[in-house]
Amino acid sequence: MRNGEPGMFIGLSTLRNGYMQMQWSRVQMFLVFNTIALPIVLGTGQPEVVKFFISLVAVPIHLLLLNAVLRANVGL
């Protein structure tokens, strides 16, 4: 190896590690949101109007997080 190559490989591996951690945090956020939102909408004794408004907020957030997860996996 030449003088600069070890530093270059360390830098590339650090960038790749940060990229993978960012992808994993997106997946975790997606899973946590669904774990919280689904029981609230499906399993509570709240009136139907409250469930409807929770669903109106939850569906766009779910779709945004799903889009972020899918876009992150395309970069692999």
N, C-alpha and C positions, 0 to 999 in steps of 0.2 A: 504494500500500500504506500501511497505517497503521503506527504505531510498533511494535506488538507482532507484526505478522504475519511478518516475516522470521524472527524467533526461533522462532515457532510452526512454520513450515515446516521449519526446520533441525532442530528437535526431532523432528518427525514422520518426516523422512527418516532421522535417526539411529536411531530405533526400528525403522523398516522394514529398515534395513541390518542391525541386530543380529538381527532375526527371520530374515532370509534366511541370514545366516551360521550361525545355529543349525540351520536346516534342512539346509544343506549339510554341516555337521559330522555330523549324524545319518546322512546318506547315505554319507559317507565311512567312518564307523564300520561301517555295514552291509557295505559293499564290502570293507573290510579284513578284517573277521571272516570273511567267506565265502572270501576269497582264502587265508586261513591255514587255516581249518578243513576245507575240502573236500579239498585234497591230502593232509592228514594222514589223513583217514578213508578216502579212496579209493585213494591211491597208495602207501601205506607197506607194508612187509613185516611189520607188527605182527600179533600173533595176533588172531583174530576177537573174543576177549573184550575186548581193549584197544580195538579199533575200536568195539565196541558201547558201552562206557562213555564213550568220547569222543563218540559220537553222542548218547548220553543227555544229556550236558551241552550239546552244540552245538545241538541242535534247539530247546530252550526259549530259548536266547540268540538264535538266529536269528529265532524267532518274535517275541520281544520287540523286537528291533531293527527287524524288518519292520513291526510295529505302530507303533513310534515314527515310522518314515519315512512310513507311510501317514497317520497322524494329523497329521503336520506338513504334508502336501500338502493336506489338507482345508481348512486355514486360509487358503489362498491366495485 
